[in-house]
Amino acid sequence: MELVAYVFPGWEPLLRPASSRRDWMDGSPEQFAYRCLPLKMANAHGWEMLSPCGFTATWNGGMRPQDVVITCDPGTPVDAMPVALFGQATLTFHIPAILRTPPGWNLWLSGSPNAAKDGISALGGVIETDWSPYSFTMNWRFTRAHHTVRFAADEPIAFMMPVPRDSIEQFTARIAPIDDEPGLRDAFLQWSASRDAFQQRMADAPPTAPADKWQKLYYRGLNPDGTPASADHRTKVRACPFRAGDSPLDPE
């Protein structure tokens, strides 16, 4: 399958495979935040679009477009500047590409997972990019008035992930007693007991090696008894870089 970014002459989208790294995770003691595999996998599960310029933006609390004031770094081309287009305390980035997914696939558009920004929050959208000839925008909404936010050049402003259009409607949902799933109660209780024992050992005799300070069963894709749980368990994912001809478009 292929995700294509169609561009007019002069359109230069800054696209890259999403990174699994986060500054706040790097800064956690012994980088322990990366022990949470679901966080790490979510971080890298798509592509990011980067800001073509550095700028600051401030919202004064009003709901008109002019209530957001944007100041771009010197030398920023006009067509690279974000705008206050819609009002409602929003900041808008034009996406300089028409994205195309395979038939039946939408594009999930949001901010990068697990990358909070003080004073402003990314809005999310789901777009039928398998047929749409229309461009779209990435929008952020201020959460605090009279607070200036800054985006640096090449900072991620959007996160894209293809999703099957009808997948959510193929699921039914229910709440069931744990004994409805054969073996689940015993497996959970075995894991819970081993977890308690592991934490007690850590308290009684803390290891010196960081890798020995966490149990790693889920990270390794193991059942509570140590047997492999899934043949296709993953601990990393890396989206393919966008390419122009034979050249990868990957700022990393």
VOBA-1610 file (N, C-alpha, C; in pm, whole numbers, padded with zeros to 5 digits, always signed):
BEGIN
Met+00084-00120+00000Met+00000+00000+00000Met+00088+00125+00000Glu+00028+00236-00039Glu+00107+00357-00057Glu+00030+00479-00005Leu+00101+00566+00063Leu+00050+00697+00103Leu+00125+00800+00019Val+00051+00879-00058Val+00112+00973-00152Val+00076+01115-00112Ala+00175+01203-00115Ala+00153+01346-00095Ala+00173+01415-00230Tyr+00064+01452-00293Tyr+00071+01521-00422Tyr+00092+01670-00398Val+00186+01729-00474Val+00221+01869-00452Val+00220+01946-00583Phe+00179+02072-00574Phe+00196+02168-00683Phe+00339+02221-00681Pro+00387+02279-00791Pro+00516+02347-00787Pro+00519+02452-00677Gly+00622+02450-00596Gly+00632+02545-00486Gly+00583+02492-00353Trp+00503+02385-00355Trp+00460+02322-00230Trp+00574+02234-00179Glu+00613+02255-00056Glu+00725+02179+00000Glu+00689+02130+00141Pro+00605+02028+00150Pro+00570+01976+00283Pro+00689+01911+00350Leu+00707+01939+00477Leu+00814+01878+00556Leu+00757+01756+00627Leu+00778+01640+00570Leu+00719+01516+00619Leu+00828+01419+00662Arg+00803+01350+00771Arg+00900+01250+00819Arg+00826+01140+00894Pro+00885+01020+00900Pro+00831+00918+00989Pro+00831+00970+01132Ala+00725+00949+01205Ala+00716+00998+01342Ala+00823+00932+01428Ser+00883+01010+01514Ser+00988+00960+01602Ser+00927+00897+01727Ser+00993+00795+01778Ser+00950+00735+01904Ser+00999+00815+02024Arg+01085+00913+02001Arg+01146+00989+02110Arg+01060+01108+02151Arg+01066+01141+02279Arg+01004+01261+02332Arg+01101+01323+02433Asp+01110+01455+02433Asp+01203+01521+02524Asp+01172+01486+02669Trp+01043+01484+02706Trp+01009+01458+02846Trp+01040+01312+02882Met+01031+01222+02785Met+01066+01082+02811Met+01218+01067+02823Asp+01292+01142+02739Asp+01438+01142+02752Asp+01480+01191+02890Gly+01405+01288+02943Gly+01440+01349+03070Gly+01392+01275+03193Ser+01315+01169+03176Ser+01271+01092+03292Ser+01391+01018+03352Pro+01391+00996+03485Pro+01506+00927+03548Pro+01534+00793+03481Glu+01661+00777+03437Glu+01703+00657+03365Glu+01618+00632+03240Gln+01551+00742+03192Gln+01462+00733+03075Gln+01358+00621+03093Phe+01308+00610+03216Phe+01217+00499+03246Phe+01087+00508+03169Ala+01051+00627+03118Ala+00925+00640+03044Ala+00922+00550+02921Tyr+01039+00519+02864Tyr+01044+00431+02747Tyr+01016+00285+02781Arg+01008+00253+02910Arg+00971+00118+02949Arg+00822+00092+02920Cys+00746+00200+02903Cys+00604+00186+02868Cys+00595+00168+02717Leu+00589+00044+02673Leu+00590+00015+02531Leu+00472+00078+02457Pro+00349+00080+02514Pro+00239+00145+02441Pro+00267+00292+02409Leu+00333+00365+02500Leu+00369+00504+02470Leu+00467+00511+02353Lys+00571+00431+02360Lys+00674+00432+02258Lys+00617+00396+02121Met+00530+00295+02117Met+00472+00252+01990Met+00379+00359+01933Ala+00299+00423+02019Ala+00208+00527+01972Ala+00286+00645+01914Asn+00397+00680+01979Asn+00476+00794+01931Asn+00516+00779+01785Ala+00550+00657+01745Ala+00608+00634+01611Ala+00508+00579+01510His+00380+00575+01546His+00283+00501+01464His+00222+00588+01353Gly+00307+00656+01277Gly+00255+00738+01167Gly+00363+00829+01114Trp+00320+00940+01057Trp+00410+01040+01000Trp+00380+01175+01063Glu+00483+01258+01069Glu+00467+01394+01120Glu+00493+01495+01010Met+00418+01607+01017Met+00446+01722+00933Met+00507+01829+01023Leu+00612+01894+00975Leu+00688+01988+01056Leu+00656+02131+01017Ser+00671+02220+01112Ser+00648+02361+01087Ser+00756+02416+00994Pro+00718+02489+00890Pro+00818+02546+00799Pro+00885+02671+00854Cys+00841+02718+00972Cys+00897+02841+01027Cys+00883+02840+01178Gly+00959+02927+01241Gly+00942+02952+01382Gly+00850+03071+01403Phe+00771+03069+01509Phe+00679+03180+01534Phe+00627+03174+01677Thr+00570+03285+01721Thr+00497+03289+01847Thr+00352+03326+01817Ala+00263+03287+01907Ala+00121+03319+01890Ala+00060+03341+02028Thr-00028+03441+02036Thr-00094+03474+02162Thr-00242+03494+02137Trp-00324+03438+02224Trp-00471+03453+02217Trp-00515+03545+02330Asn-00599+03643+02297Asn-00640+03740+02398Asn-00770+03702+02470Gly-00827+03587+02438Gly-00949+03542+02506Gly-01075+03559+02424Gly-01068+03631+02313Gly-01185+03650+02229Gly-01204+03538+02129Met-01319+03540+02060Met-01354+03433+01967Met-01341+03473+01820Arg-01289+03595+01793Arg-01272+03639+01656Arg-01135+03595+01603Pro-01121+03583+01469Pro-00988+03551+01415Pro-00880+03647+01460Gln-00914+03775+01468Gln-00812+03874+01504Gln-00774+03871+01652Asp-00838+03785+01729Asp-00803+03772+01870Asp-00683+03681+01892Val-00630+03625+01784Val-00504+03550+01788Val-00400+03631+01710Val-00291+03664+01775Val-00184+03742+01713Val-00063+03652+01690Ile-00019+03643+01565Ile+00091+03555+01527Ile+00209+03639+01482Thr+00327+03611+01536Thr+00450+03681+01497Thr+00552+03579+01450Cys+00581+03579+01320Cys+00675+03483+01264Cys+00818+03536+01272Asp+00912+03443+01273Asp+01052+03481+01275Asp+01087+03558+01149Pro+01185+03650+01156Pro+01223+03729+01038Pro+01261+03639+00920Gly+01219+03683+00802Gly+01252+03610+00680Gly+01154+03500+00643Thr+01048+03482+00721Thr+00952+03377+00690Thr+00870+03414+00567Pro+00866+03329+00464Pro+00780+03357+00348Pro+00633+03360+00388Val+00557+03443+00321Val+00416+03458+00355Val+00341+03326+00345Asp+00370+03246+00243Asp+00294+03123+00225Asp+00334+03014+00324Ala+00435+03039+00406Ala+00475+02943+00510Ala+00417+02978+00645Met+00353+03094+00656Met+00306+03141+00786Met+00176+03072+00827Pro+00162+03036+00955Pro+00031+02992+01005Pro-00061+03113+01011Val-00190+03086+01023Val-00288+03194+01023Val-00392+03170+01132Ala-00461+03279+01168Ala-00578+03270+01254Ala-00698+03284+01162Leu-00751+03171+01116Leu-00846+03171+01005Leu-00991+03160+01052Phe-01015+03078+01153Phe-01153+03041+01187Phe-01207+03108+01312Gly-01124+03179+01388Gly-01170+03227+01518Gly-01178+03111+01616Gln-01256+03129+01722Gln-01274+03024+01822Gln-01143+02980+01886Ala-01051+03076+01901Ala-00923+03052+01969Ala-00838+02948+01897Thr-00848+02943+01764Thr-00773+02843+01689Thr-00658+02905+01610Leu-00558+02822+01590Leu-00442+02854+01508Leu-00437+02751+01397Thr-00417+02796+01273Thr-00433+02708+01157Thr-00305+02700+01074Phe-00270+02575+01039Phe-00161+02549+00945Phe-00220+02495+00815His-00184+02554+00704His-00222+02498+00575His-00128+02381+00543Ile-00184+02270+00499Ile-00106+02153+00463Ile-00074+02161+00313Pro+00054+02181+00276Pro+00088+02202+00135Pro+00101+02071+00059Ala-00006+01992+00060Ala-00008+01865-00012Ala-00152+01816-00017Ile-00181+01736-00117Ile-00308+01661-00121Ile-00271+01516-00094Leu-00314+01465+00019Leu-00277+01331+00062Leu-00372+01229+00000Arg-00317+01117-00041Arg-00397+01011-00102Arg-00362+00877-00038Thr-00464+00810+00013Thr-00451+00677+00073Thr-00514+00574-00019Pro-00490+00444+00004Pro-00553+00341-00078Pro-00705+00341-00059Pro-00779+00280-00151Pro-00926+00274-00139Pro-00969+00215-00004Gly-01064+00282+00059Gly-01117+00235+00186Gly-01039+00278+00308Trp-00935+00359+00289Trp-00852+00404+00401Trp-00867+00554+00421Asn-00893+00594+00545Asn-00896+00734+00585Asn-00760+00774+00640Leu-00744+00903+00666Leu-00624+00953+00731Leu-00665+01017+00864Trp-00609+00965+00973Trp-00629+01024+01105Trp-00527+01137+01121Leu-00576+01258+01149Leu-00489+01375+01163Leu-00504+01430+01304Ser-00392+01450+01371Ser-00395+01500+01508Ser-00259+01560+01541Gly-00238+01593+01667Gly-00105+01628+01713Gly-00027+01500+01741Ser+00104+01514+01753Ser+00187+01397+01782Ser+00149+01340+01919Pro+00133+01207+01929Pro+00094+01147+02057Pro+00197+01175+02166Asn+00147+01195+02286Asn+00233+01210+02405Asn+00330+01326+02393Ala+00284+01433+02329Ala+00369+01552+02311Ala+00287+01676+02344Ala+00255+01693+02470Ala+00172+01807+02513Ala+00246+01938+02494Lys+00169+02045+02470Lys+00227+02178+02454Lys+00150+02273+02544Asp+00221+02347+02626Asp+00159+02432+02726Asp+00079+02544+02660Gly-00048+02553+02695Gly-00132+02664+02652Gly-00207+02643+02522Ile-00184+02531+02455Ile-00250+02507+02326Ile-00260+02356+02304Ser-00366+02315+02237Ser-00389+02171+02218Ser-00425+02144+02072Ala-00367+02037+02018Ala-00396+02000+01879Ala-00536+01944+01867Leu-00607+01981+01762Leu-00737+01924+01730Leu-00717+01804+01637Gly-00809+01710+01643Gly-00798+01589+01562Gly-00906+01583+01456Gly-00878+01512+01349Gly-00976+01493+01243Gly-00952+01362+01170Val-01057+01312+01106Val-01048+01193+01023Val-01096+01231+00883Ile-01012+01207+00781Ile-01037+01259+00647Ile-01039+01144+00547Glu-01137+01144+00457Glu-01145+01042+00351Glu-01049+01079+00239Thr-00925+01040+00257Thr-00819+01080+00164Thr-00803+00982+00048Asp-00891+00882+00036Asp-00880+00792-00078Asp-00949+00848-00202Trp-01027+00956-00187Trp-01097+01013-00301Trp-01091+01166-00304Ser-01073+01231-00190Ser-01089+01376-00180Ser-00983+01450-00261Pro-01024+01543-00349Pro-00927+01626-00421Pro-00898+01756-00347Tyr-00941+01765-00220Tyr-00934+01890-00146Tyr-00816+01890-00049Ser-00754+02007-00036Ser-00654+02022+00069Ser-00726+02038+00203Phe-00651+02028+00312Phe-00711+02046+00444Phe-00612+02118+00534Thr-00656+02154+00651Thr-00573+02229+00745Thr-00553+02150+00873Met-00447+02184+00943Met-00422+02132+01077Met-00446+02246+01175Asn-00529+02221+01275Asn-00570+02327+01366Asn-00534+02295+01510Trp-00494+02398+01582Trp-00467+02391+01725Trp-00557+02493+01795Arg-00600+02459+01915Arg-00688+02550+01991Arg-00620+02590+02122Phe-00616+02720+02145Phe-00558+02771+02268Phe-00640+02725+02389Thr-00571+02696+02497Thr-00638+02656+02621Thr-00623+02761+02730Arg-00544+02863+02703Arg-00520+02966+02804Arg-00501+03100+02736Ala-00578+03197+02778Ala-00567+03332+02721Ala-00444+03403+02777His-00394+03497+02697His-00281+03584+02736His-00156+03503+02770His-00141+03392+02703His-00023+03309+02720His+00038+03288+02582Thr+00163+03327+02566Thr+00229+03317+02436Thr+00290+03178+02419Val+00257+03115+02308Val+00315+02985+02275Val+00415+03006+02161Arg+00515+02919+02158Arg+00613+02925+02050Arg+00626+02789+01983Phe+00626+02792+01851Phe+00659+02676+01769Phe+00793+02706+01702Ala+00885+02612+01713Ala+01013+02627+01646Ala+01004+02576+01503Ala+01090+02625+01417Ala+01099+02568+01283Ala+01133+02420+01295Asp+01069+02338+01214Asp+01087+02193+01211Asp+01026+02122+01332Glu+00948+02192+01412Glu+00875+02126+01520Glu+00751+02057+01461Pro+00719+01937+01506Pro+00599+01870+01453Pro+00472+01951+01480Ile+00392+01969+01376Ile+00264+02039+01391Ile+00145+01949+01361Ala+00170+01831+01302Ala+00062+01740+01267Ala+00115+01598+01265Phe+00028+01504+01298Phe+00059+01362+01299Phe-00047+01291+01216Met-00003+01205+01124Met-00095+01139+01031Met-00082+00988+01042Met-00196+00920+01045Met-00195+00774+01053Met-00312+00719+00970Pro-00286+00635+00871Pro-00397+00575+00794Pro-00478+00478+00880Val-00609+00481+00863Val-00698+00390+00935Val-00805+00338+00837Pro-00840+00209+00844Pro-00948+00159+00757Pro-01079+00231+00788Arg-01151+00272+00684Arg-01269+00356+00704Arg-01377+00287+00786Asp-01397+00158+00764Asp-01510+00092+00829Asp-01468+00010+00951Ser-01344+00022+00995Ser-01296-00068+01100Ser-01372-00047+01231Ile-01400+00077+01269Ile-01464+00102+01398Ile-01604+00043+01402Glu-01671+00041+01287Glu-01809-00009+01283Glu-01816-00160+01272Gln-01702-00225+01252Gln-01699-00370+01248Gln-01694-00432+01387Phe-01668-00348+01487Phe-01657-00399+01623Phe-01790-00389+01695Thr-01823-00493+01772Thr-01925-00483+01875Thr-01852-00467+02007Ala-01921-00419+02108Ala-01857-00393+02237Ala-01946-00444+02349Arg-01886-00509+02448Arg-01964-00559+02561Arg-01876-00568+02684Ile-01938-00575+02798Ile-01872-00600+02926Ile-01908-00741+02968Ala-01809-00822+03007Ala-01832-00963+03037Ala-01756-01004+03162Pro-01805-01105+03235Pro-01731-01160+03349Pro-01598-01218+03302Ile-01495-01208+03384Ile-01363-01252+03344Ile-01360-01401+03315Asp-01449-01479+03377Asp-01449-01623+03354Asp-01506-01662+03218Asp-01561-01564+03144Asp-01607-01594+03008Asp-01491-01624+02914Glu-01372-01579+02948Glu-01253-01605+02868Glu-01171-01713+02937Pro-01171-01834+02886Pro-01102-01944+02954Pro-00954-01911+02979Gly-00912-01930+03102Gly-00773-01910+03138Gly-00734-01768+03172Leu-00822-01671+03144Leu-00784-01531+03166Leu-00769-01500+03314Arg-00862-01549+03398Arg-00853-01523+03541Arg-00720-01575+03597Asp-00686-01700+03565Asp-00564-01759+03618Asp-00440-01685+03570Ala-00441-01646+03441Ala-00326-01575+03387Ala-00309-01439+03454Phe-00420-01370+03475Phe-00412-01239+03540Phe-00364-01253+03684Leu-00420-01346+03758Leu-00380-01364+03898Leu-00233-01405+03908Gln-00187-01489+03814Gln-00046-01528+03813Gln+00042-01406+03789Trp+00003-01323+03693Trp+00080-01202+03666Trp+00077-01108+03786Ser-00041-01090+03847Ser-00053-00998+03960Ser+00035-01041+04076Ala+00037-01172+04103Ala+00121-01223+04212Ala+00269-01205+04179Ser+00306-01232+04054Ser+00447-01216+04017Ser+00487-01070+04020Arg+00395-00982+03985Arg+00422-00839+03989Arg+00445-00792+04132Asp+00358-00837+04223Asp+00375-00800+04364Asp+00509-00851+04418Ala+00544-00976+04383Ala+00670-01034+04429Ala+00790-00959+04371Phe+00778-00920+04243Phe+00887-00845+04180Phe+00907-00711+04248Gln+00797-00640+04274Gln+00808-00510+04338Gln+00865-00521+04479Gln+00830-00629+04548Gln+00885-00650+04681Gln+01036-00673+04675Arg+01081-00750+04575Arg+01224-00773+04558Arg+01296-00642+04528Met+01233-00557+04448Met+01293-00429+04416Met+01307-00342+04540Ala+01206-00351+04629Ala+01211-00273+04752Ala+01315-00327+04849Asp+01327-00459+04856Asp+01420-00521+04950Asp+01565-00512+04905Ala+01586-00526+04776Ala+01724-00526+04722Ala+01725-00458+04587Pro+01721-00325+04583Pro+01717-00254+04455Pro+01837-00289+04368Pro+01815-00329+04243Pro+01927-00361+04153Pro+01996-00233+04108Thr+02118-00247+04064Thr+02192-00131+04015Thr+02171-00108+03866Ala+02146-00214+03789Ala+02127-00201+03644Ala+01985-00155+03614Pro+01967-00047+03537Pro+01831+00001+03507Pro+01743-00106+03444Ala+01801-00193+03359Ala+01720-00295+03291Ala+01661-00397+03386Asp+01720-00408+03505Asp+01671-00506+03602Asp+01563-00449+03693Lys+01526-00322+03672Lys+01430-00256+03761Lys+01286-00267+03711Trp+01265-00337+03601Trp+01128-00355+03552Trp+01112-00495+03498Gln+00989-00543+03502Gln+00963-00685+03482Gln+00967-00726+03335Lys+00919-00640+03246Lys+00935-00656+03101Lys+00851-00767+03038Leu+00752-00820+03107Leu+00672-00928+03046Leu+00598-00878+02923Tyr+00523-00768+02938Tyr+00451-00716+02821Tyr+00549-00667+02716Tyr+00656-00599+02759Tyr+00752-00546+02663Tyr+00810-00657+02576Arg+00832-00772+02634Arg+00889-00885+02560Arg+00783-00971+02493Gly+00656-00939+02513Gly+00550-01018+02452Gly+00536-01156+02513Leu+00550-01165+02648Leu+00547-01293+02716Leu+00423-01309+02802Asn+00374-01431+02812Asn+00270-01465+02908Asn+00328-01462+03049Pro+00240-01462+03153Pro+00291-01462+03290Pro+00384-01579+03321Asp+00369-01692+03250Asp+00456-01806+03275Asp+00586-01801+03193Gly+00606-01692+03118Gly+00728-01675+03042Gly+00725-01727+02900Thr+00613-01787+02858Thr+00602-01837+02722Thr+00564-01724+02627Pro+00604-01731+02500Pro+00566-01627+02403Pro+00415-01618+02388Ala+00363-01495+02388Ala+00218-01475+02380Ala+00170-01449+02239Ser+00255-01393+02153Ser+00212-01354+02019Ser+00328-01366+01922Ala+00301-01426+01809Ala+00407-01444+01709Ala+00445-01313+01641Asp+00355-01214+01644Asp+00385-01089+01575Asp+00398-00971+01672His+00437-00999+01796His+00461-00892+01894His+00568-00797+01842Arg+00548-00666+01862Arg+00642-00566+01814Arg+00688-00477+01929Thr+00815-00440+01928Thr+00866-00345+02025Thr+00912-00216+01959Lys+00903-00208+01828Lys+00934-00084+01757Lys+00862-00085+01624Val+00837+00036+01573Val+00774+00051+01443Val+00838+00172+01377Arg+00855+00168+01247Arg+00917+00279+01176Arg+00847+00295+01042Ala+00775+00405+01025Ala+00709+00431+00899Ala+00813+00461+00791Cys+00776+00434+00667Cys+00866+00457+00554Cys+00877+00607+00526Pro+00997+00659+00501Pro+01009+00801+00464Pro+00937+00831+00334Phe+00881+00951+00323Phe+00831+00998+00194Phe+00949+01016+00099Arg+00926+00990-00027Arg+01031+01001-00127Arg+00986+01088-00244Ala+01079+01163-00298Ala+01058+01236-00423Ala+01150+01174-00526Gly+01095+01098-00617Gly+01179+01021-00707Gly+01251+00914-00628Asp+01384+00920-00624Asp+01464+00824-00550Asp+01520+00882-00421Ser+01478+01005-00384Ser+01538+01069-00266Ser+01440+01069-00150Pro+01480+01015-00033Pro+01391+01018+00082Pro+01375+01160+00136Leu+01252+01197+00171Leu+01225+01325+00234Leu+01210+01301+00384Asp+01321+01291+00453Asp+01320+01259+00594Asp+01418+01351+00666Pro+01368+01455+00737Pro+01458+01550+00800Pro+01545+01489+00909Glu+01510+01372+00959Glu+01589+01313+01068Glu+01722+01261+01014
//
